Amino acid sequence: FFFKASNPGQFENDSDALWQRGHVPETIVYHGRVGINTDAPDEALVVCGNAKVMGRVMHPSDSRAKQNIREVDTNEQLRRITQMRLVEYDYKPEFASVMGIKNT
């Protein structure tokens, strides 16, 4: 099961296929970057628009992946925060228009 659509309804030959059936049932594998509402994804998955998640989002920062979790000295951490550089910014108009951002 291979497919690739460069134009809606038009599929190219199997030698150009990048999508394939996964080893796990009901999965599809793509080796490369995937863009939804963009033709220039710069990460493994880029979604330009809203995404609805009807389950959990797994993240490597989850506490179940960590050990030796302990409290820290809050005074020391607040001192470090005061040394941080805080900024405000506006998006560049060309970036905002490509990403669909109206309020820059």
C-alpha positions in Angstrom: 0.0 0.0 0.0 1.9 3.0 -1.3 0.6 6.4 -2.3 1.7 10.0 -2.9 -0.5 12.8 -4.1 1.1 15.8 -5.6 -2.2 17.1 -7.0 -5.6 16.2 -5.5 -6.8 13.0 -7.2 -3.5 12.4 -9.0 -1.2 9.7 -7.7 2.3 9.1 -8.9 4.0 5.7 -9.4 5.1 3.5 -6.5 8.8 4.2 -7.0 8.3 7.8 -5.9 6.1 6.8 -2.9 7.1 8.2 0.5 4.1 6.9 2.5 3.8 3.3 3.4 1.8 1.0 5.6 3.3 0.7 9.1 4.3 -2.4 10.9 1.6 -1.8 13.5 -2.0 -2.2 12.3 -3.8 1.0 11.2 -0.6 3.0 10.9 0.9 4.9 7.9 4.6 5.8 7.9 6.2 8.8 6.1 10.0 9.3 6.2 10.4 13.0 6.0 8.6 16.2 7.1 4.8 16.6 7.0 3.1 19.9 6.6 -0.6 20.5 7.1 -1.7 23.8 5.5 1.9 24.5 4.5 4.1 23.3 1.8 7.3 24.2 3.7 7.4 22.3 6.9 10.6 22.9 8.9 10.0 20.2 11.5 8.8 16.6 11.5 5.2 17.8 11.7 4.0 21.3 11.1 0.3 22.2 11.5 -0.7 25.7 10.4 -4.1 26.0 12.0 -5.9 24.5 14.9 -5.3 21.0 16.1 -7.8 19.0 18.1 -6.5 16.2 20.3 -9.0 13.7 21.6 -6.5 11.8 23.7 -3.2 12.4 25.5 -0.2 14.2 24.1 2.9 12.3 25.1 5.9 14.5 25.8 9.4 13.5 26.9 9.3 16.0 29.7 6.6 13.9 31.4 7.5 13.2 35.1 7.3 9.5 34.4 10.5 9.8 32.3 12.5 11.5 35.1 14.2 10.5 38.3 15.7 12.2 41.3 13.0 14.9 41.2 13.6 17.2 44.2 12.6 20.6 45.5 15.0 23.5 44.9 15.9 26.7 46.8 13.3 29.1 45.6 15.4 32.2 46.6 18.2 31.0 44.4 15.8 30.3 41.5 14.2 33.7 41.8 17.7 35.3 41.7 18.4 33.4 38.5 15.1 34.6 37.0 16.0 38.2 37.7 19.1 37.7 35.5 17.0 36.5 32.5 16.5 38.8 29.5 12.7 39.3 29.0 11.5 40.6 25.6 8.4 41.6 23.7 8.2 41.3 19.9 6.1 41.5 16.8 6.1 38.9 14.1 7.6 39.9 10.7 4.7 40.5 8.3 5.9 38.0 5.8 6.1 35.3 8.5 2.7 36.2 9.9 1.0 36.0 6.5 2.5 32.6 5.7 1.5 31.2 9.1 -2.0 32.8 9.1 -1.3 35.1 12.0 -3.6 38.1 11.9 -2.4 39.9 15.1 1.3 40.3 14.9 
